């Protein structure tokens, strides 16, 4: 019955996309990739417009209570009608929300801060115009605060305390972004620039345009190198992405028609959860803050950040009709190391009709290592009708670990025990590293692939696949390899010729 639920959602939600994305038969084409990419550019723009303009009227549903929040509201109001809307996220947190309640944000408005969702509550939009925007960025630093010249040429300090580590700075709503400089620690106590390996000890060593250093432990200030003058005069908007989830999800929650941007950790994050739904949302410029100073035996800090993440077990997890872009790690992920004695189960997971662009991983999953509880498992996982583009092409390419991007990333050192795991009718459009990285300890635990379109540069990496994580090259043998490893017989293989 659980799988029938997933199948019915897939059928209803993807009917319009089946025509656009279906691959008619298994074939290898050598000269049509460039034309297809031009076509996909147009298709992606169409999907962006459709998702950004998606409508849903929650007032027609049978909620126990509907609360309204708008930029022109008043926190003295009860919020139970549009003309009695509350105003702030702080007031929202104080509401005594109950299961089957609904919170509607007014379209066209912006809130800055974080939301801790209440169990059983739906969060969506009302009114007309753009989706309501929930920003993790505390303010637009081109308009609020001052950028002060330091004692180092071209280096400016933002005169506002930022105690939470900032993942990146985004200028002019995504026209450009900053490069975060971290330090590599040497055995002699000296430190180096994470990318160039030049000596780097403080903001005084910033040299390149739009590099920044965040001294979040001591001065709690951002230092930015701007070779074209004061940042506030150079840019019309400057958004920070501080550490922390923008939205913390809970059981039985729905997030619909929200725009979630500029957070240093996760856009929507959760531990073990049941019945989490994310539909018609836009999520961008997520991640990049420091997860840990000392982890994985590295001599430099490790950064993290996913647009939508469940870390733990899950049941009935739906992400559909969302536009996700510019994420430091994964657009969508259900994951856990498996280092718990309690059996972790991930079941009834559906990712469908999403447009994903310029993330390091489009979809990431993993569950269990060889040294952990072997009883963890995944069941009824369907990835269908998604358009995934340019893995590793986004701002996440500033990662020090360059050998990671993939449209599907499973991490081949994990067990990934799974049943009824299907990947169907998706388009995987280029990656700077692996097109797909899909592995499991046993062959029968691998997903089956069917009717997907694959586009990658000829002779580059197809990925690490199978029960042994063998590496495959994207050449004339890839059609046969996909068939042997994943059962893909109806896919379309396109080569980008160098």
N, C-alpha and C positions, 0 to 999 in steps of 0.2 A: 504493500500500500504506500510505503514511503517513497519508493521509486516512482510509482504512478503519479504521486504529487509533483515530483520534480519534472517528470515528462510532460504533464499537463501545462505547467508554467512555461516550460521551454516552447511547447507548441504554440501557445497563445502569444507569447512575448516576441517570438522570432519570425512570425509569418511574413512580415513586411521585408525582413532582411534575407530570407531564403533566396529570393530571386536575385538580389544584388550580390550575394557572397558565394553562391553555390558553384562548385567546381564540377563540370560535367563528367569528366573521366580522368583516369590516371594518365598523365602525359608529361614529357620533358620538352620544354620549349627554350630555344637558345637565343632568340632574337626579339622576343616580345615583352621582356621584363620592363624595358624603358617605357614602352607605351602603357603597360599596365600601371606603372608607378604614376605616370601623368594622370591616368584615370582615377587612381586611388587618391591622388591629391584632391581631385574634384569631389570624390565620394566622401572623403574625410571632412571637407568643408561643409558639405550638405549635412552630414551626421552631426557635426558641431552645432550647426544652426538648429537642427531638429531637437537636440538634447537641451541646448540652452533655452529654447522656446517651448519646452515641454510643459504641458498644463496638467494640473490635478486639482480637483475641488474636494478638499477634505470635509467641507461643511455639509456635504451630502451623505457622509457616512455616520453611522450610529455611535458616536463617541459619548462617553458619560459627560464630559465637559470639554469645551474648546477655549483655549486661552490665546489672546492676541498680543503681539509685541511689535512695536513700531518705533522708529526714530523720533516721532512726534508724540509718543505716548507719555504717560506720567506714572511714576512708580507708586503713587498713592492710589492708583486705580486698582480694580480687582482683575482686570484683563479679560473679562468674560464677554466682551463685544468689541468690534473694531473701534468704536468711538470711546471705549474705556480701556484701550490698550495700555499695557505697561511699557517701559522704555528700555531697561537695562538688563544685561545678563545676570547681574547681581540680584536683581529683583526676581528674575526667572528662577534662580537657584533657591530662592526663599519660598516659592510656591509649593503648596502641599499637593503635588501631583500624584494622582492615583492611576493604577492600571486602567487602560482604555480611555485615558485622557489624551488630548491633542494640543500641541503648541504650534501656532502659525505665526511665522515671521513675515512682515510686510515686504513685498517685492520692491527692489530698488534701494533698500536701506542697507547699511553696513553696521555690523557689531564687531568689536575688537575684544578678544578674550577667549575664554574656554567654557565649554558646556559639559557638565557631568549629567548624563542622561538618567532618567528615572525608569525603572522597570515597567514595561507595558505601555509606554507612552510613544506616540507618533509625533515627529517633528517635521513640519512642512511649511508651505508658503501660502499667502493670500494676497489678493490685489492684482495689479497689472504691472508689467515691466520686467526688468531683469530679475533673476533669482536673488533672494536675499543672501547677502554675503556675510560669512562668519570668518573673520581674519584672526590668525594667531598673532600677527604683528601688532604691537601695542599702539603704534601710531605711524603716520606717514612722516618720515624723518626729513622730507623735503619741505614740509610745512610746519612741523612741530619740533622745537628744539633748535640747537645751533651746531654747525660744523665749524670747529675752531682750528686754525692753523697751528701745527706743532713746531717743534724745533728742527724737524726734518723736512726737507723740500718735498712738496707735493703730498705730504701726509697730513690728513685732517682727523681730528678727534670729535666724535659725536658727544656733546655735552649732556648726556642723559644716562643714568645708571641702567645697565642691562646685566643683571646678575645671572640670568639663565643663558647658557651658551647658545649663540646664534649660529644657525646652519649656513645661511647665505644672506645676501642683500639682493633684492630684486628692484631693478630700475625701470621706470616708465612702464609699469605693468607688464614686464616680461621682455621688453626690447633688449635688455642686457642684464647681466647678473655679475656678482663678485666672485672672486676666487678666495676660498678660505685657506690661509696659511697656518699650518700646524708644524710642530717641531719634531724632528727625529732625534731621539736621545742617543748620544754616543757614549761608549764606555768610559771615556775620559771626562765626561760631564758636559761636554760641548753639545750644541744643538744645531741642526741643519734644517733648511727649508724643505718641506715635505715633497715638493715637486722638483725643484732645481738642484737640490743637494748643496746649495750654497750655505755658508754660515748664516744662521738666523737666531737671534736672541730676544728681540723685542720689536715694537713697531718701527723703531729707527732703521730696521733692515728691510722695510717695505720699499720696493723699487718699481714694480710693474703696475701699470694702470689697472685699477679696480681690484687689486689684491687687498685683502683686509686681514687684520689680526684682532682677535677678541681676547682681551685680558679680563676674563670673566671671574677670575679668582681674587685678584687684587684690586686694581683700579675699577673693574667692572665697566670698562669703556670699550667702544668699537673704534678702531683706527683704520682709515681707508686711504689708500693711495689713489689720488685723482690728478692725473697729469693735465687735465683740462679745466682746472679751477675748482672753486668751492662746490662740493656736491649739491648743495641746496640750490645753487644757481644753474648748475649743469643739468639737473634732472627735475622733471615735473613731479615725480613721485619716487620715494625710496621706502621699501617695505622690508622689515626684518623678519626672520623666521626663528623665534626663540624656542628652546627645548621645551617639550611637553606636548601632549596630545591636544588637538583643538577640540575634539569631541571624544569623550569617554563613553562607550556604549554600554548597554546593560541587556539583560534578558528581555525578549519580546519587544524590542524597540525597532522603529522604522524611521529612516531618514530619507526624505523625499524632496526633490526640487530645491536643494540648498547648494550654494557655492562656497566651498571650503578651501581656503588658501593661506599660505605663508605660516606654516608651522614647522618647527625644527625636528619634531619626532613624528607622530602619525596624525593623519587627518582625522580618521575615525579609528579608534583603537579599542581593543577589548581583550580580556583574558577569556577563560572558558565561558561560553555563552550559548544560549539557545534562541532560535527565532530572531535573527538579526537580518533586517532587510535594508538595502541601500538602493534607491531607484532615482533616476532622472537628476542625478547630482553632478556637479562639476568640482573636481579637485585638482589643484595645481600648486607647484612650487612648495613641495613638502619634503621635509627631512634635512639631513646634513649636520645636525648638532652632534656633539660628542656623546656616544653611548658610554664609553669607559676610557679612562686614561691608560689602563693596563688590562688588556684582554687578548686572548689567543696568542700570548707570548710575543706580542709585537712591541717594538721600541718606539711606537708613536700612538697617539690616540686613535680610537676606532669610532667612526661616525655611523649613523643609522637613520631610518625613517621611511615609512611606507604610507601610501595614501589610505588604504583600508586594510587593517590587520586584525586577525584573531590569533592570539598566542595562547594555545591550549586546545581543549576539545571544543567541538561545535556541533550543532544540529540545526538543520534548516537555516542555512546561510545563503542569502540571495543578494547578488550585485548585478543590476541590470540597467541598461540604457544610461550609463554614466560616461562622461568624458573626463579622462584622467591623463595628466601630462606633467612633465618636468618633476619627476620624483627621484630622490637620491637612491633609494633602493627599489622596492616593488610597488607597482600600482595596486595590486590586490594580492593578499596572501593569507593562507591558513597554515600555521606552523607551530612546531614545538620540538625541542631537543629530545623529549621523551624521558628526561631524567627524573622520573617520579615513579613510585611503586604503584600508584593508582593507574588503572588502565585508561588511556586516553583514546577517545573515539571521535572521529571527524566524519560526519555523515550528512547526506542530503545537502550538498554544496553545489550551487548553480551560479555560474558566471556567464552571462549572455548579453549580446547586443551592446557591448561596451566598445568605445573608441579609446584606445590607449596609445599615446605617442611620447617618445623621447624619455622613457623611463629606463633605468638600468635593467630591471626585470619587469616584464608586463604582468606575468602571473608567477608567483613563487609558492612552493609548498614543500614541507618536509615533516617527517614524524618518526623520531626514534633513531638512535645510533646503535651500533653493534654491541656496545657495552651497557645498553639500557634494557628496560622491560620489553620483552619481545611480544607482548600481547596487544600493544597499541595497534590500531588499524583505522583505515579510511574506507568509506562505503558510500556508494551512490554519489559520485563526483561527476559533474557534467560541465565542460567548458565548450560553449557553442556560440557560433555566429558573432565572434568578436573580431574587430579590425585592430591588429596590433602592429605598430609601426616603429621602426628605428630604435631598437633596443640598444642602449648604450650611447646614443647620439646626443642626449640631453646634457644638462649641467652636471649630472652625476659622473660624467667622464673625468671630472677632476679627482675622482677616487684614486688613491694610491694603488689599489689592486685592480689593474686593468683587465685581467683575464677572468672576468666574471659575467658580463652581460649575456642575457638570453631572453627570448620571449616567454619561454616556460623554463623555470629554474627549480630543480628538485633537490639539488645538492646530492651528488652521487655517493657521499659517504654515509648516507642515512638508509635506514631499512625501507621505509615507505611502503609498508604492507597495505594493500588496497584491493577492493573488489568493486566491480561495476564502475570503473573509472573510464570516462570517454571524453575524447577531445575531437569535436566534429565541426566542420564547416567554418573554420576560422581562416583568417588571412594572417600569415606571419611574414611581415615585410622588412627584411634586412636586420642585421645585427652587427655591431662592431666586433663581436666575439662569436659565441655559439648562437646559431639560430634557435636551437632547442637544447636544453640540458635536462634529460629525463632518464632517471635511473631508479632502480629498486633492487633489493637484495635477491629477489627471485623474479623470474620472467613473468610468471602469472600475476604478479602484482603491478606490472606496468600498465599504463592506460592504453586503450586501443585508440588509434588515430584513423579518422575517416573523412574524406572529402575536404581536406584542408588545402589551402594554397600556400606554397612555399616560395619565397623570393629571397635570394641571397647572392652575394658576389661569387662568381665562379672560383673554385679552388680555395675558397676560404672555409671557415669551420662550420660544418653542419651541426656538430655538437658531441657531447658525451652521452651515450645512450646505453640502455639495456641493463641486465643484471650485473654485468661486470664493468659498466661505465666506459666501454670502449669508445675511442674517438673516431669520428667519421668526417670525411672531407666532402664539401659540397661540390661534387663533380658528377660525371656521367653515371657513377655507381649509386648515387644517392636515392634514386627511385627504388632500386632493388633493396637497398638497406632499409628504407622506411617500411617496405613490405615485410621484410624478414623480422625486423625488431618489433614493429607496432601494428602490423596487419594493414597498413595503408595501401589500398589498391585503387582508390578513386581520386587521389590527390592530383594537384597540378603543380609541376616543378618549373620554376622560372629562374633563369640565370642572368645576373647582371654582369655583362662582359666588361672587363677592365679596358 
